[in-house]
Structures are given as structure tokens and as C-alpha cells.
């Protein structure tokens, strides 16, 4: 499953996880991506969409 929303383009971003001793190590922030059957370009297809697009009704199921 891809980690990029078809509607808004939201994808993985990188950053640091910081420990109690303030050491920083790299990590990934992954968006909550769900694969749904949606109407995309006039056709019903299975696409990867983030949950914020689903909640804001940017997609038609």
C-alpha cells in the first residue's frame, strides 16, 4: 500500500524522536491512509485516501 493520499497528496515526512536525555534519532511520520472504493475521474476505483479527506467529504464512496 502506498503512503500517499490521491486527493491531497499527503505523504510520509521525516523528523526526530527525542529521548528523555535529549538524544535525537531519525523517524518517519506516516499519515493514516486507507484504501477505499471511490469515484475518481468518473470511474469507481480502489484508491488510497487519508482519513482527513474522508472526514471532510472530499471523496465520494
PDBQT receptor file of N, H, CA, C and O in Angstrom, charges set to zero:
ATOM      1  N   UNK A   1       0.844  -1.177   0.000  1.00  0.00    +0.000 N 
ATOM      2  CA  UNK A   1       0.000   0.000   0.000  1.00  0.00    +0.000 C 
ATOM      3  C   UNK A   1       0.886   1.236   0.000  1.00  0.00    +0.000 C 
ATOM      4  O   UNK A   1       1.849   1.319   0.763  1.00  0.00    +0.000 OA
ATOM      5  N   UNK A   2       0.558   2.196  -0.860  1.00  0.00    +0.000 N 
ATOM      6  H   UNK A   2      -0.224   2.129  -1.479  1.00  0.00    +0.000 HD
ATOM      7  CA  UNK A   2       1.369   3.402  -0.928  1.00  0.00    +0.000 C 
ATOM      8  C   UNK A   2       1.049   4.307   0.261  1.00  0.00    +0.000 C 
ATOM      9  O   UNK A   2      -0.027   4.224   0.853  1.00  0.00    +0.000 OA
ATOM     10  N   UNK A   3       1.980   5.147   0.588  1.00  0.00    +0.000 N 
ATOM     11  H   UNK A   3       2.854   5.215   0.108  1.00  0.00    +0.000 HD
ATOM     12  CA  UNK A   3       1.792   6.071   1.703  1.00  0.00    +0.000 C 
ATOM     13  C   UNK A   3       1.640   7.488   1.183  1.00  0.00    +0.000 C 
ATOM     14  O   UNK A   3       2.331   8.404   1.630  1.00  0.00    +0.000 OA
ATOM     15  N   UNK A   4       0.717   7.663   0.221  1.00  0.00    +0.000 N 
ATOM     16  H   UNK A   4       0.155   6.919  -0.142  1.00  0.00    +0.000 HD
ATOM     17  CA  UNK A   4       0.431   8.982  -0.319  1.00  0.00    +0.000 C 
ATOM     18  C   UNK A   4      -1.051   9.063  -0.665  1.00  0.00    +0.000 C 
ATOM     19  O   UNK A   4      -1.601   8.174  -1.315  1.00  0.00    +0.000 OA
ATOM     20  N   UNK A   5      -1.685  10.140  -0.221  1.00  0.00    +0.000 N 
ATOM     21  H   UNK A   5      -1.238  10.862   0.307  1.00  0.00    +0.000 HD
ATOM     22  CA  UNK A   5      -3.110  10.346  -0.486  1.00  0.00    +0.000 C 
ATOM     23  C   UNK A   5      -3.298  10.798  -1.931  1.00  0.00    +0.000 C 
ATOM     24  O   UNK A   5      -2.562  11.658  -2.414  1.00  0.00    +0.000 OA
ATOM     25  N   UNK A   6      -4.289  10.216  -2.629  1.00  0.00    +0.000 N 
ATOM     26  H   UNK A   6      -4.887   9.517  -2.237  1.00  0.00    +0.000 HD
ATOM     27  CA  UNK A   6      -4.559  10.559  -4.013  1.00  0.00    +0.000 C 
ATOM     28  C   UNK A   6      -5.191  11.945  -4.104  1.00  0.00    +0.000 C 
ATOM     29  O   UNK A   6      -4.965  12.656  -5.083  1.00  0.00    +0.000 OA
ATOM     30  N   UNK A   7      -5.972  12.339  -3.110  1.00  0.00    +0.000 N 
ATOM     31  H   UNK A   7      -6.155  11.762  -2.315  1.00  0.00    +0.000 HD
ATOM     32  CA  UNK A   7      -6.717  13.597  -3.147  1.00  0.00    +0.000 C 
ATOM     33  C   UNK A   7      -5.830  14.790  -2.788  1.00  0.00    +0.000 C 
ATOM     34  O   UNK A   7      -5.707  15.724  -3.581  1.00  0.00    +0.000 OA
ATOM     35  N   UNK A   8      -5.215  14.771  -1.616  1.00  0.00    +0.000 N 
ATOM     36  H   UNK A   8      -5.315  14.013  -0.972  1.00  0.00    +0.000 HD
ATOM     37  CA  UNK A   8      -4.458  15.946  -1.151  1.00  0.00    +0.000 C 
ATOM     38  C   UNK A   8      -2.951  15.798  -1.286  1.00  0.00    +0.000 C 
ATOM     39  O   UNK A   8      -2.226  16.782  -1.139  1.00  0.00    +0.000 OA
ATOM     40  N   UNK A   9      -2.461  14.591  -1.561  1.00  0.00    +0.000 N 
ATOM     41  H   UNK A   9      -3.050  13.792  -1.680  1.00  0.00    +0.000 HD
ATOM     42  CA  UNK A   9      -1.027  14.398  -1.737  1.00  0.00    +0.000 C 
ATOM     43  C   UNK A   9      -0.241  14.273  -0.453  1.00  0.00    +0.000 C 
ATOM     44  O   UNK A   9       0.989  14.327  -0.467  1.00  0.00    +0.000 OA
ATOM     45  N   UNK A  10      -0.939  14.106   0.661  1.00  0.00    +0.000 N 
ATOM     46  H   UNK A  10      -1.938  14.062   0.672  1.00  0.00    +0.000 HD
ATOM     47  CA  UNK A  10      -0.257  13.973   1.949  1.00  0.00    +0.000 C 
ATOM     48  C   UNK A  10       0.554  12.686   1.966  1.00  0.00    +0.000 C 
ATOM     49  O   UNK A  10       0.049  11.628   1.592  1.00  0.00    +0.000 OA
ATOM     50  N   UNK A  11       1.813  12.771   2.400  1.00  0.00    +0.000 N 
ATOM     51  H   UNK A  11       2.223  13.631   2.704  1.00  0.00    +0.000 HD
ATOM     52  CA  UNK A  11       2.686  11.608   2.413  1.00  0.00    +0.000 C 
ATOM     53  C   UNK A  11       3.522  11.550   3.670  1.00  0.00    +0.000 C 
ATOM     54  O   UNK A  11       3.313  12.325   4.603  1.00  0.00    +0.000 OA
ATOM     55  N   UNK A  12       4.462  10.637   3.694  1.00  0.00    +0.000 N 
ATOM     56  H   UNK A  12       4.632  10.008   2.936  1.00  0.00    +0.000 HD
ATOM     57  CA  UNK A  12       5.336  10.468   4.854  1.00  0.00    +0.000 C 
ATOM     58  C   UNK A  12       6.290  11.646   4.981  1.00  0.00    +0.000 C 
ATOM     59  O   UNK A  12       6.801  12.152   3.982  1.00  0.00    +0.000 OA
ATOM     60  N   UNK A  13       6.526  12.082   6.220  1.00  0.00    +0.000 N 
ATOM     61  H   UNK A  13       6.111  11.671   7.031  1.00  0.00    +0.000 HD
ATOM     62  CA  UNK A  13       7.517  13.111   6.491  1.00  0.00    +0.000 C 
ATOM     63  C   UNK A  13       8.491  12.584   7.520  1.00  0.00    +0.000 C 
ATOM     64  O   UNK A  13       8.151  11.709   8.317  1.00  0.00    +0.000 OA
ATOM     65  N   UNK A  14       9.691  13.109   7.506  1.00  0.00    +0.000 N 
ATOM     66  H   UNK A  14       9.967  13.820   6.860  1.00  0.00    +0.000 HD
ATOM     67  CA  UNK A  14      10.701  12.636   8.446  1.00  0.00    +0.000 C 
ATOM     68  C   UNK A  14      10.916  13.670   9.538  1.00  0.00    +0.000 C 
ATOM     69  O   UNK A  14      10.640  14.857   9.362  1.00  0.00    +0.000 OA
ATOM     70  N   UNK A  15      11.417  13.190  10.671  1.00  0.00    +0.000 N 
ATOM     71  H   UNK A  15      11.641  12.226  10.814  1.00  0.00    +0.000 HD
ATOM     72  CA  UNK A  15      11.697  14.062  11.793  1.00  0.00    +0.000 C 
ATOM     73  C   UNK A  15      12.551  13.326  12.791  1.00  0.00    +0.000 C 
ATOM     74  O   UNK A  15      13.178  12.320  12.462  1.00  0.00    +0.000 OA
ATOM     75  N   UNK A  16      12.579  13.821  14.006  1.00  0.00    +0.000 N 
ATOM     76  H   UNK A  16      12.069  14.639  14.274  1.00  0.00    +0.000 HD
ATOM     77  CA  UNK A  16      13.380  13.217  15.062  1.00  0.00    +0.000 C 
ATOM     78  C   UNK A  16      12.494  12.701  16.177  1.00  0.00    +0.000 C 
ATOM     79  O   UNK A  16      11.479  13.316  16.506  1.00  0.00    +0.000 OA
ATOM     80  N   UNK A  17      12.875  11.565  16.764  1.00  0.00    +0.000 N 
ATOM     81  H   UNK A  17      13.699  11.066  16.497  1.00  0.00    +0.000 HD
ATOM     82  CA  UNK A  17      12.309  11.144  18.030  1.00  0.00    +0.000 C 
ATOM     83  C   UNK A  17      13.323  11.537  19.087  1.00  0.00    +0.000 C 
ATOM     84  O   UNK A  17      14.508  11.228  18.965  1.00  0.00    +0.000 OA
ATOM     85  N   UNK A  18      12.861  12.213  20.116  1.00  0.00    +0.000 N 
ATOM     86  H   UNK A  18      11.898  12.464  20.215  1.00  0.00    +0.000 HD
ATOM     87  CA  UNK A  18      13.765  12.781  21.115  1.00  0.00    +0.000 C 
ATOM     88  C   UNK A  18      13.574  12.036  22.430  1.00  0.00    +0.000 C 
ATOM     89  O   UNK A  18      12.461  11.967  22.952  1.00  0.00    +0.000 OA
ATOM     90  N   UNK A  19      14.652  11.481  22.961  1.00  0.00    +0.000 N 
ATOM     91  H   UNK A  19      15.556  11.536  22.537  1.00  0.00    +0.000 HD
ATOM     92  CA  UNK A  19      14.590  10.708  24.201  1.00  0.00    +0.000 C 
ATOM     93  C   UNK A  19      14.602  11.639  25.413  1.00  0.00    +0.000 C 
ATOM     94  O   UNK A  19      14.714  12.858  25.279  1.00  0.00    +0.000 OA
ATOM     95  N   UNK A  20      14.484  11.042  26.584  1.00  0.00    +0.000 N 
ATOM     96  H   UNK A  20      14.393  10.052  26.693  1.00  0.00    +0.000 HD
ATOM     97  CA  UNK A  20      14.491  11.809  27.831  1.00  0.00    +0.000 C 
ATOM     98  C   UNK A  20      15.818  12.528  28.032  1.00  0.00    +0.000 C 
ATOM     99  O   UNK A  20      15.858  13.613  28.612  1.00  0.00    +0.000 OA
ATOM    100  N   UNK A  21      16.905  11.927  27.555  1.00  0.00    +0.000 N 
ATOM    101  H   UNK A  21      16.873  11.045  27.084  1.00  0.00    +0.000 HD
ATOM    102  CA  UNK A  21      18.227  12.560  27.677  1.00  0.00    +0.000 C 
ATOM    103  C   UNK A  21      18.495  13.529  26.526  1.00  0.00    +0.000 C 
ATOM    104  O   UNK A  21      19.620  14.004  26.369  1.00  0.00    +0.000 OA
ATOM    105  N   UNK A  22      17.481  13.824  25.727  1.00  0.00    +0.000 N 
ATOM    106  H   UNK A  22      16.568  13.438  25.854  1.00  0.00    +0.000 HD
ATOM    107  CA  UNK A  22      17.510  14.786  24.622  1.00  0.00    +0.000 C 
ATOM    108  C   UNK A  22      18.348  14.317  23.435  1.00  0.00    +0.000 C 
ATOM    109  O   UNK A  22      18.783  15.134  22.623  1.00  0.00    +0.000 OA
ATOM    110  N   UNK A  23      18.581  12.989  23.327  1.00  0.00    +0.000 N 
ATOM    111  H   UNK A  23      18.228  12.326  23.987  1.00  0.00    +0.000 HD
ATOM    112  CA  UNK A  23      19.213  12.445  22.131  1.00  0.00    +0.000 C 
ATOM    113  C   UNK A  23      18.171  12.392  21.020  1.00  0.00    +0.000 C 
ATOM    114  O   UNK A  23      17.006  12.079  21.267  1.00  0.00    +0.000 OA
ATOM    115  N   UNK A  24      18.591  12.696  19.808  1.00  0.00    +0.000 N 
ATOM    116  H   UNK A  24      19.537  12.950  19.608  1.00  0.00    +0.000 HD
ATOM    117  CA  UNK A  24      17.672  12.678  18.676  1.00  0.00    +0.000 C 
ATOM    118  C   UNK A  24      18.060  11.572  17.715  1.00  0.00    +0.000 C 
ATOM    119  O   UNK A  24      19.232  11.416  17.373  1.00  0.00    +0.000 OA
ATOM    120  N   UNK A  25      17.071  10.806  17.280  1.00  0.00    +0.000 N 
ATOM    121  H   UNK A  25      16.118  10.933  17.558  1.00  0.00    +0.000 HD
ATOM    122  CA  UNK A  25      17.292   9.795  16.248  1.00  0.00    +0.000 C 
ATOM    123  C   UNK A  25      16.168   9.913  15.228  1.00  0.00    +0.000 C 
ATOM    124  O   UNK A  25      15.048  10.296  15.566  1.00  0.00    +0.000 OA
ATOM    125  N   UNK A  26      16.472   9.585  13.990  1.00  0.00    +0.000 N 
ATOM    126  H   UNK A  26      17.382   9.274  13.715  1.00  0.00    +0.000 HD
ATOM    127  CA  UNK A  26      15.535   9.778  12.891  1.00  0.00    +0.000 C 
ATOM    128  C   UNK A  26      14.333   8.842  12.996  1.00  0.00    +0.000 C 
ATOM    129  O   UNK A  26      14.445   7.716  13.481  1.00  0.00    +0.000 OA
ATOM    130  N   UNK A  27      13.176   9.330  12.531  1.00  0.00    +0.000 N 
ATOM    131  H   UNK A  27      13.084  10.245  12.137  1.00  0.00    +0.000 HD
ATOM    132  CA  UNK A  27      11.965   8.528  12.473  1.00  0.00    +0.000 C 
ATOM    133  C   UNK A  27      11.089   9.027  11.337  1.00  0.00    +0.000 C 
ATOM    134  O   UNK A  27      11.357  10.084  10.766  1.00  0.00    +0.000 OA
ATOM    135  N   UNK A  28      10.043   8.277  11.001  1.00  0.00    +0.000 N 
ATOM    136  H   UNK A  28       9.825   7.418  11.464  1.00  0.00    +0.000 HD
ATOM    137  CA  UNK A  28       9.091   8.657   9.967  1.00  0.00    +0.000 C 
ATOM    138  C   UNK A  28       7.722   8.916  10.577  1.00  0.00    +0.000 C 
ATOM    139  O   UNK A  28       7.267   8.170  11.445  1.00  0.00    +0.000 OA
ATOM    140  N   UNK A  29       7.074   9.970  10.121  1.00  0.00    +0.000 N 
ATOM    141  H   UNK A  29       7.443  10.576   9.416  1.00  0.00    +0.000 HD
ATOM    142  CA  UNK A  29       5.687  10.242  10.480  1.00  0.00    +0.000 C 
ATOM    143  C   UNK A  29       4.839   9.821   9.291  1.00  0.00    +0.000 C 
ATOM    144  O   UNK A  29       4.895  10.451   8.235  1.00  0.00    +0.000 OA
ATOM    145  N   UNK A  30       4.045   8.751   9.455  1.00  0.00    +0.000 N 
ATOM    146  H   UNK A  30       4.000   8.240  10.313  1.00  0.00    +0.000 HD
ATOM    147  CA  UNK A  30       3.235   8.235   8.367  1.00  0.00    +0.000 C 
ATOM    148  C   UNK A  30       1.781   8.672   8.541  1.00  0.00    +0.000 C 
ATOM    149  O   UNK A  30       1.250   8.600   9.649  1.00  0.00    +0.000 OA
ATOM    150  N   UNK A  31       1.130   9.124   7.470  1.00  0.00    +0.000 N 
ATOM    151  H   UNK A  31       1.561   9.182   6.570  1.00  0.00    +0.000 HD
ATOM    152  CA  UNK A  31      -0.277   9.517   7.556  1.00  0.00    +0.000 C 
ATOM    153  C   UNK A  31      -1.177   8.287   7.639  1.00  0.00    +0.000 C 
ATOM    154  O   UNK A  31      -0.785   7.187   7.251  1.00  0.00    +0.000 OA
ATOM    155  N   UNK A  32      -2.384   8.494   8.150  1.00  0.00    +0.000 N 
ATOM    156  H   UNK A  32      -2.702   9.388   8.465  1.00  0.00    +0.000 HD
ATOM    157  CA  UNK A  32      -3.358   7.413   8.253  1.00  0.00    +0.000 C 
ATOM    158  C   UNK A  32      -4.042   7.252   6.897  1.00  0.00    +0.000 C 
ATOM    159  O   UNK A  32      -5.002   7.955   6.582  1.00  0.00    +0.000 OA
ATOM    160  N   UNK A  33      -3.529   6.311   6.103  1.00  0.00    +0.000 N 
ATOM    161  H   UNK A  33      -2.749   5.739   6.359  1.00  0.00    +0.000 HD
ATOM    162  CA  UNK A  33      -4.009   6.083   4.745  1.00  0.00    +0.000 C 
ATOM    163  C   UNK A  33      -4.887   4.838   4.712  1.00  0.00    +0.000 C 
ATOM    164  O   UNK A  33      -4.503   3.782   5.216  1.00  0.00    +0.000 OA
ATOM    165  N   UNK A  34      -6.076   4.972   4.108  1.00  0.00    +0.000 N 
ATOM    166  H   UNK A  34      -6.387   5.830   3.699  1.00  0.00    +0.000 HD
ATOM    167  CA  UNK A  34      -6.997   3.854   3.950  1.00  0.00    +0.000 C 
ATOM    168  C   UNK A  34      -7.241   3.654   2.462  1.00  0.00    +0.000 C 
ATOM    169  O   UNK A  34      -7.292   4.623   1.704  1.00  0.00    +0.000 OA
ATOM    170  N   UNK A  35      -7.390   2.406   2.039  1.00  0.00    +0.000 N 
ATOM    171  H   UNK A  35      -7.349   1.619   2.654  1.00  0.00    +0.000 HD
ATOM    172  CA  UNK A  35      -7.733   2.161   0.636  1.00  0.00    +0.000 C 
ATOM    173  C   UNK A  35      -9.239   1.946   0.547  1.00  0.00    +0.000 C 
ATOM    174  O   UNK A  35      -9.802   1.085   1.224  1.00  0.00    +0.000 OA
ATOM    175  N   UNK A  36      -9.877   2.745  -0.300  1.00  0.00    +0.000 N 
ATOM    176  H   UNK A  36      -9.420   3.444  -0.850  1.00  0.00    +0.000 HD
ATOM    177  CA  UNK A  36     -11.334   2.742  -0.429  1.00  0.00    +0.000 C 
ATOM    178  C   UNK A  36     -11.737   2.622  -1.884  1.00  0.00    +0.000 C 
ATOM    179  O   UNK A  36     -10.968   2.963  -2.781  1.00  0.00    +0.000 OA
ATOM    180  N   UNK A  37     -12.958   2.130  -2.116  1.00  0.00    +0.000 N 
ATOM    181  H   UNK A  37     -13.584   1.853  -1.387  1.00  0.00    +0.000 HD
ATOM    182  CA  UNK A  37     -13.564   2.212  -3.434  1.00  0.00    +0.000 C 
ATOM    183  C   UNK A  37     -14.215   3.583  -3.542  1.00  0.00    +0.000 C 
ATOM    184  O   UNK A  37     -15.203   3.858  -2.860  1.00  0.00    +0.000 OA
ATOM    185  N   UNK A  38     -13.663   4.451  -4.402  1.00  0.00    +0.000 N 
ATOM    186  H   UNK A  38     -12.861   4.227  -4.955  1.00  0.00    +0.000 HD
ATOM    187  CA  UNK A  38     -14.178   5.813  -4.530  1.00  0.00    +0.000 C 
ATOM    188  C   UNK A  38     -14.425   6.120  -5.998  1.00  0.00    +0.000 C 
ATOM    189  O   UNK A  38     -13.941   5.418  -6.886  1.00  0.00    +0.000 OA
ATOM    190  N   UNK A  39     -15.197   7.194  -6.241  1.00  0.00    +0.000 N 
ATOM    191  H   UNK A  39     -15.590   7.764  -5.520  1.00  0.00    +0.000 HD
ATOM    192  CA  UNK A  39     -15.356   7.714  -7.588  1.00  0.00    +0.000 C 
ATOM    193  C   UNK A  39     -14.186   8.648  -7.856  1.00  0.00    +0.000 C 
ATOM    194  O   UNK A  39     -14.070   9.702  -7.232  1.00  0.00    +0.000 OA
ATOM    195  N   UNK A  40     -13.312   8.256  -8.791  1.00  0.00    +0.000 N 
ATOM    196  H   UNK A  40     -13.405   7.400  -9.298  1.00  0.00    +0.000 HD
ATOM    197  CA  UNK A  40     -12.123   9.034  -9.108  1.00  0.00    +0.000 C 
ATOM    198  C   UNK A  40     -12.060   9.193 -10.616  1.00  0.00    +0.000 C 
ATOM    199  O   UNK A  40     -11.951   8.202 -11.337  1.00  0.00    +0.000 OA
ATOM    200  N   UNK A  41     -12.129  10.441 -11.110  1.00  0.00    +0.000 N 
ATOM    201  H   UNK A  41     -12.218  11.247 -10.524  1.00  0.00    +0.000 HD
ATOM    202  CA  UNK A  41     -12.163  10.755 -12.538  1.00  0.00    +0.000 C 
ATOM    203  C   UNK A  41     -13.339  10.075 -13.240  1.00  0.00    +0.000 C 
ATOM    204  O   UNK A  41     -13.209   9.620 -14.377  1.00  0.00    +0.000 OA
ATOM    205  N   UNK A  42     -14.475  10.008 -12.565  1.00  0.00    +0.000 N 
ATOM    206  H   UNK A  42     -14.581  10.378 -11.642  1.00  0.00    +0.000 HD
ATOM    207  CA  UNK A  42     -15.679   9.434 -13.156  1.00  0.00    +0.000 C 
ATOM    208  C   UNK A  42     -15.774   7.922 -13.129  1.00  0.00    +0.000 C 
ATOM    209  O   UNK A  42     -16.759   7.357 -13.603  1.00  0.00    +0.000 OA
ATOM    210  N   UNK A  43     -14.762   7.255 -12.581  1.00  0.00    +0.000 N 
ATOM    211  H   UNK A  43     -13.961   7.714 -12.197  1.00  0.00    +0.000 HD
ATOM    212  CA  UNK A  43     -14.766   5.798 -12.513  1.00  0.00    +0.000 C 
ATOM    213  C   UNK A  43     -14.651   5.352 -11.066  1.00  0.00    +0.000 C 
ATOM    214  O   UNK A  43     -14.042   6.033 -10.242  1.00  0.00    +0.000 OA
ATOM    215  N   UNK A  44     -15.237   4.209 -10.765  1.00  0.00    +0.000 N 
ATOM    216  H   UNK A  44     -15.732   3.655 -11.434  1.00  0.00    +0.000 HD
ATOM    217  CA  UNK A  44     -15.146   3.654  -9.417  1.00  0.00    +0.000 C 
ATOM    218  C   UNK A  44     -13.879   2.808  -9.324  1.00  0.00    +0.000 C 
ATOM    219  O   UNK A  44     -13.786   1.756  -9.958  1.00  0.00    +0.000 OA
ATOM    220  N   UNK A  45     -12.906   3.260  -8.540  1.00  0.00    +0.000 N 
ATOM    221  H   UNK A  45     -12.981   4.114  -8.026  1.00  0.00    +0.000 HD
ATOM    222  CA  UNK A  45     -11.638   2.552  -8.407  1.00  0.00    +0.000 C 
ATOM    223  C   UNK A  45     -11.232   2.468  -6.953  1.00  0.00    +0.000 C 
ATOM    224  O   UNK A  45     -11.751   3.199  -6.109  1.00  0.00    +0.000 OA
ATOM    225  N   UNK A  46     -10.305   1.578  -6.664  1.00  0.00    +0.000 N 
ATOM    226  H   UNK A  46      -9.883   0.985  -7.350  1.00  0.00    +0.000 HD
ATOM    227  CA  UNK A  46      -9.769   1.433  -5.312  1.00  0.00    +0.000 C 
ATOM    228  C   UNK A  46      -8.545   2.310  -5.214  1.00  0.00    +0.000 C 
ATOM    229  O   UNK A  46      -7.543   2.064  -5.886  1.00  0.00    +0.000 OA
ATOM    230  N   UNK A  47      -8.619   3.348  -4.369  1.00  0.00    +0.000 N 
ATOM    231  H   UNK A  47      -9.432   3.547  -3.823  1.00  0.00    +0.000 HD
ATOM    232  CA  UNK A  47      -7.540   4.316  -4.232  1.00  0.00    +0.000 C 
ATOM    233  C   UNK A  47      -7.175   4.486  -2.768  1.00  0.00    +0.000 C 
ATOM    234  O   UNK A  47      -7.958   4.144  -1.882  1.00  0.00    +0.000 OA
ATOM    235  N   UNK A  48      -5.992   5.012  -2.517  1.00  0.00    +0.000 N 
ATOM    236  H   UNK A  48      -5.356   5.290  -3.237  1.00  0.00    +0.000 HD
ATOM    237  CA  UNK A  48      -5.503   5.284  -1.169  1.00  0.00    +0.000 C 
ATOM    238  C   UNK A  48      -5.820   6.728  -0.805  1.00  0.00    +0.000 C 
ATOM    239  O   UNK A  48      -5.408   7.658  -1.499  1.00  0.00    +0.000 OA
ATOM    240  N   UNK A  49      -6.557   6.909   0.294  1.00  0.00    +0.000 N 
ATOM    241  H   UNK A  49      -6.891   6.154   0.858  1.00  0.00    +0.000 HD
ATOM    242  CA  UNK A  49      -7.030   8.228   0.717  1.00  0.00    +0.000 C 
ATOM    243  C   UNK A  49      -6.756   8.389   2.203  1.00  0.00    +0.000 C 
ATOM    244  O   UNK A  49      -6.908   7.436   2.967  1.00  0.00    +0.000 OA
ATOM    245  N   UNK A  50      -6.346   9.601   2.627  1.00  0.00    +0.000 N 
ATOM    246  H   UNK A  50      -6.222  10.375   2.006  1.00  0.00    +0.000 HD
ATOM    247  CA  UNK A  50      -6.103   9.839   4.054  1.00  0.00    +0.000 C 
ATOM    248  C   UNK A  50      -7.433  10.065   4.774  1.00  0.00    +0.000 C 
ATOM    249  O   UNK A  50      -8.430  10.432   4.152  1.00  0.00    +0.000 OA
ATOM    250  N   UNK A  51      -7.437   9.845   6.075  1.00  0.00    +0.000 N 
ATOM    251  H   UNK A  51      -6.627   9.547   6.580  1.00  0.00    +0.000 HD
ATOM    252  CA  UNK A  51      -8.677   9.925   6.841  1.00  0.00    +0.000 C 
ATOM    253  C   UNK A  51      -9.189  11.352   6.965  1.00  0.00    +0.000 C 
ATOM    254  O   UNK A  51     -10.390  11.550   7.150  1.00  0.00    +0.000 OA
ATOM    255  N   UNK A  52      -8.317  12.355   6.870  1.00  0.00    +0.000 N 
ATOM    256  H   UNK A  52      -7.342  12.194   6.720  1.00  0.00    +0.000 HD
ATOM    257  CA  UNK A  52      -8.803  13.728   6.936  1.00  0.00    +0.000 C 
ATOM    258  C   UNK A  52      -9.603  14.086   5.687  1.00  0.00    +0.000 C 
ATOM    259  O   UNK A  52     -10.536  14.885   5.767  1.00  0.00    +0.000 OA
ATOM    260  N   UNK A  53      -9.258  13.516   4.543  1.00  0.00    +0.000 N 
ATOM    261  H   UNK A  53      -8.500  12.868   4.478  1.00  0.00    +0.000 HD
ATOM    262  CA  UNK A  53     -10.051  13.733   3.327  1.00  0.00    +0.000 C 
ATOM    263  C   UNK A  53     -11.379  12.992   3.398  1.00  0.00    +0.000 C 
ATOM    264  O   UNK A  53     -12.386  13.474   2.879  1.00  0.00    +0.000 OA
ATOM    265  N   UNK A  54     -11.390  11.816   4.041  1.00  0.00    +0.000 N 
ATOM    266  H   UNK A  54     -10.572  11.425   4.462  1.00  0.00    +0.000 HD
ATOM    267  CA  UNK A  54     -12.628  11.065   4.193  1.00  0.00    +0.000 C 
ATOM    268  C   UNK A  54     -13.581  11.811   5.126  1.00  0.00    +0.000 C 
ATOM    269  O   UNK A  54     -14.776  11.900   4.846  1.00  0.00    +0.000 OA
ATOM    270  N   UNK A  55     -13.059  12.350   6.237  1.00  0.00    +0.000 N 
ATOM    271  H   UNK A  55     -12.088  12.278   6.465  1.00  0.00    +0.000 HD
ATOM    272  CA  UNK A  55     -13.898  13.060   7.205  1.00  0.00    +0.000 C 
ATOM    273  C   UNK A  55     -14.457  14.356   6.640  1.00  0.00    +0.000 C 
ATOM    274  O   UNK A  55     -15.582  14.734   6.968  1.00  0.00    +0.000 OA
ATOM    275  N   UNK A  56     -13.695  15.046   5.797  1.00  0.00    +0.000 N 
ATOM    276  H   UNK A  56     -12.781  14.740   5.531  1.00  0.00    +0.000 HD
ATOM    277  CA  UNK A  56     -14.138  16.334   5.274  1.00  0.00    +0.000 C 
ATOM    278  C   UNK A  56     -14.953  16.211   3.997  1.00  0.00    +0.000 C 
ATOM    279  O   UNK A  56     -15.206  17.213   3.328  1.00  0.00    +0.000 OA
ATOM    280  N   UNK A  57     -15.369  14.993   3.647  1.00  0.00    +0.000 N 
ATOM    281  H   UNK A  57     -15.163  14.179   4.190  1.00  0.00    +0.000 HD
ATOM    282  CA  UNK A  57     -16.220  14.707   2.483  1.00  0.00    +0.000 C 
ATOM    283  C   UNK A  57     -15.624  15.202   1.163  1.00  0.00    +0.000 C 
ATOM    284  O   UNK A  57     -16.345  15.713   0.306  1.00  0.00    +0.000 OA
ATOM    285  N   UNK A  58     -14.314  15.051   1.006  1.00  0.00    +0.000 N 
ATOM    286  H   UNK A  58     -13.728  14.636   1.703  1.00  0.00    +0.000 HD
ATOM    287  CA  UNK A  58     -13.674  15.374  -0.268  1.00  0.00    +0.000 C 
ATOM    288  C   UNK A  58     -13.759  14.194  -1.229  1.00  0.00    +0.000 C 
ATOM    289  O   UNK A  58     -13.394  14.318  -2.398  1.00  0.00    +0.000 OA
ATOM    290  N   UNK A  59     -14.244  13.037  -0.739  1.00  0.00    +0.000 N 
ATOM    291  H   UNK A  59     -14.541  12.936   0.211  1.00  0.00    +0.000 HD
ATOM    292  CA  UNK A  59     -14.330  11.824  -1.544  1.00  0.00    +0.000 C 
ATOM    293  C   UNK A  59     -15.774  11.347  -1.594  1.00  0.00    +0.000 C 
ATOM    294  O   UNK A  59     -16.525  11.508  -0.632  1.00  0.00    +0.000 OA
ATOM    295  N   UNK A  60     -16.154  10.763  -2.712  1.00  0.00    +0.000 N 
ATOM    296  H   UNK A  60     -15.544  10.632  -3.494  1.00  0.00    +0.000 HD
ATOM    297  CA  UNK A  60     -17.457  10.108  -2.815  1.00  0.00    +0.000 C 
ATOM    298  C   UNK A  60     -17.206   8.626  -2.854  1.00  0.00    +0.000 C 
ATOM    299  O   UNK A  60     -16.466   8.140  -3.709  1.00  0.00    +0.000 OA
ATOM    300  N   UNK A  61     -17.822   7.890  -1.926  1.00  0.00    +0.000 N 
ATOM    301  H   UNK A  61     -18.424   8.284  -1.231  1.00  0.00    +0.000 HD
ATOM    302  CA  UNK A  61     -17.642   6.442  -1.869  1.00  0.00    +0.000 C 
ATOM    303  C   UNK A  61     -18.502   5.754  -2.902  1.00  0.00    +0.000 C 
ATOM    304  O   UNK A  61     -18.482   4.527  -3.004  1.00  0.00    +0.000 OA
TER     305      UNK A  61
